[in-house]
Amino acid sequence: MTKKQCGIIFTLLALILCVGMLAAKLNNGGLNDPTDLSQVLSTEKVNKEDTEALSQQNYFYDSRSEREQQDSVAIQTLNSIISDANTSKEQKDTATQELTQKTMTKDNEGRIELGIKNKGYEDVLCRLDSNKATVIVKAPTGLQDNESVAIQEIVQDVSKIKDVIIEVQK
């Protein structure tokens, strides 16, 4: 398999992951969800708790959207470097390695988020850097020690990163 084919396969895997996340969102109520942002804001009686819950939902949605946009731009840039005929072989090899790493990071972030959600948390956002993982968990109260340990184990099992920062959003 050539490096170009490998790049194409990893790009397609990233697109499948994005479509899967979109399908999961639409299957969980999607556009007909009565708690949809436009419907909640159109009602005249919005109390403080609803406003706080809405801002929390926006936080996870906005952060996830921002991460997806940054990843898409990076992947698109790397693909253009790989496909450019004027690029040297060394630059193409480096770009292919970076593309593979970016795709693996996106996959690991998704697997970590899914693993933590399976533990019963409402929403999770994971961001992996080269040697550090940041996990933001939506929980009504703070985390117990055993819950923090379980989250760290999930991150370490999937990404092999030992430096895990866990934040709680209510």
C-alpha positions as CSV (number, residue, x, y, z in Angstrom):
1,M,0.0,0.0,0.0
2,T,1.4,3.4,-1.0
3,K,1.6,6.3,1.4
4,K,-1.0,8.1,-0.7
5,Q,-3.4,5.2,-0.3
6,C,-2.7,5.2,3.4
7,G,-3.4,8.9,3.6
8,I,-6.7,8.4,1.7
9,I,-7.7,5.6,4.0
10,F,-7.0,7.6,7.2
11,T,-8.9,10.6,5.8
12,L,-11.9,8.4,5.0
13,L,-11.8,7.0,8.5
14,A,-11.8,10.5,9.9
15,L,-14.9,11.3,7.8
16,I,-16.6,8.2,8.9
17,L,-16.0,9.2,12.5
18,C,-17.5,12.6,11.9
19,V,-20.5,11.2,10.2
20,G,-21.0,8.7,13.0
21,M,-20.9,11.5,15.6
22,L,-23.5,13.5,13.6
23,A,-25.7,10.4,13.2
24,A,-25.5,9.8,17.0
25,K,-26.6,13.4,17.6
26,L,-29.5,13.1,15.2
27,N,-30.6,9.8,16.6
28,N,-30.7,11.3,20.1
29,G,-33.6,13.6,19.2
30,G,-31.8,15.7,16.7
31,L,-33.9,18.5,15.1
32,N,-37.1,17.4,16.8
33,D,-35.7,17.6,20.3
34,P,-38.0,19.8,22.5
35,T,-34.9,21.1,24.3
36,D,-33.5,22.4,21.1
37,L,-31.7,25.8,21.5
38,S,-34.1,27.7,19.3
39,Q,-37.2,26.4,21.0
40,V,-35.8,26.9,24.5
41,L,-34.9,30.5,23.7
42,S,-38.3,31.2,22.2
43,T,-40.2,30.4,25.3
44,E,-40.8,33.4,27.6
45,K,-40.3,31.6,30.9
46,V,-36.7,30.6,31.0
47,N,-35.5,30.2,34.6
48,K,-32.0,30.3,35.9
49,E,-31.5,26.5,36.0
50,D,-32.5,26.2,32.3
51,T,-30.1,29.0,31.4
52,E,-27.2,27.3,33.2
53,A,-28.0,23.9,31.7
54,L,-28.2,25.5,28.2
55,S,-24.8,27.2,28.7
56,Q,-23.3,23.9,29.7
57,Q,-24.7,22.2,26.6
58,N,-23.3,25.0,24.5
59,Y,-19.9,24.6,26.2
60,F,-19.5,21.0,25.1
61,Y,-21.1,21.6,21.7
62,D,-19.0,24.7,21.0
63,S,-15.8,23.0,22.2
64,R,-16.4,19.9,20.2
65,S,-17.2,22.0,17.1
66,E,-14.1,24.1,17.5
67,R,-11.9,21.0,17.9
68,E,-13.5,19.4,14.8
69,Q,-12.9,22.6,12.7
70,Q,-9.2,22.8,13.8
71,D,-8.7,19.1,13.0
72,S,-10.4,19.4,9.6
73,V,-8.1,22.4,8.7
74,A,-5.0,20.5,9.8
75,I,-6.0,17.4,7.9
76,Q,-6.9,19.3,4.8
77,T,-3.5,21.1,4.9
78,L,-1.6,17.9,5.3
79,N,-3.5,16.3,2.5
80,S,-2.7,19.2,0.2
81,I,1.0,18.8,1.1
82,I,0.9,15.1,0.4
83,S,-0.9,15.5,-3.0
84,D,1.3,18.5,-4.2
85,A,3.6,17.4,-6.9
86,N,6.2,20.1,-6.0
87,T,6.6,18.9,-2.5
88,S,9.8,16.9,-1.7
89,K,9.7,13.3,-0.6
90,E,10.9,14.2,2.9
91,Q,8.1,16.7,3.3
92,K,5.5,14.2,2.1
93,D,6.8,11.6,4.5
94,T,6.6,14.1,7.4
95,A,3.1,15.2,6.4
96,T,2.0,11.5,6.1
97,Q,3.3,10.8,9.5
98,E,1.5,13.9,10.9
99,L,-1.7,12.9,9.2
100,T,-1.5,9.4,10.6
101,Q,-0.8,10.8,14.1
102,K,-3.7,13.3,13.8
103,T,-6.1,10.6,12.7
104,M,-5.1,8.3,15.5
105,T,-5.5,11.1,18.0
106,K,-9.0,11.8,16.8
107,D,-9.9,8.2,17.0
108,N,-8.4,7.9,20.5
109,E,-10.3,11.0,21.6
110,G,-13.6,9.5,20.4
111,R,-12.9,6.2,22.0
112,I,-12.0,7.8,25.4
113,E,-15.2,10.0,25.2
114,L,-17.3,6.9,24.5
115,G,-15.7,4.9,27.2
116,I,-16.3,7.6,29.8
117,K,-19.9,8.2,28.6
118,N,-20.5,4.4,29.1
119,K,-19.6,4.9,32.8
120,G,-22.8,7.0,33.1
121,Y,-21.7,10.6,32.5
122,E,-24.0,12.8,30.5
123,D,-21.3,14.5,28.4
124,V,-17.5,14.3,28.0
125,L,-14.9,16.2,26.1
126,C,-11.4,14.8,25.6
127,R,-8.4,16.6,24.2
128,L,-5.1,14.7,23.6
129,D,-1.8,16.5,23.2
130,S,1.5,14.7,22.7
131,N,2.1,13.9,26.4
132,K,-1.0,15.2,28.2
133,A,-4.7,14.4,28.2
134,T,-7.4,16.8,29.3
135,V,-10.8,15.4,30.1
136,I,-13.8,17.6,30.9
137,V,-16.7,15.7,32.4
138,K,-20.3,16.9,32.9
139,A,-21.3,15.8,36.3
140,P,-23.8,17.4,38.7
141,T,-21.3,17.0,41.7
142,G,-17.6,16.6,42.0
143,L,-15.9,13.4,41.2
144,Q,-15.1,10.8,43.8
145,D,-11.5,9.4,43.9
146,N,-12.6,6.0,42.4
147,E,-14.4,7.9,39.5
148,S,-11.3,9.9,38.8
149,V,-9.2,6.7,38.8
150,A,-11.6,5.0,36.4
151,I,-11.4,7.9,34.0
152,Q,-7.6,7.9,34.2
153,E,-7.5,4.2,33.5
154,I,-9.7,4.6,30.4
155,V,-7.4,7.4,29.1
156,Q,-4.3,5.4,29.8
157,D,-5.7,2.2,28.3
158,V,-6.7,3.9,25.0
159,S,-3.9,6.5,24.6
160,K,-1.0,5.3,26.8
161,I,-0.8,8.9,28.2
162,K,-0.2,9.0,32.0
163,D,-0.6,12.7,32.6
164,V,-4.4,13.2,32.8
165,I,-6.1,16.4,33.8
166,I,-9.7,15.9,34.8
167,E,-12.1,18.9,35.0
168,V,-15.7,18.9,36.1
169,Q,-18.5,21.0,34.5
170,K,-21.8,21.1,36.2
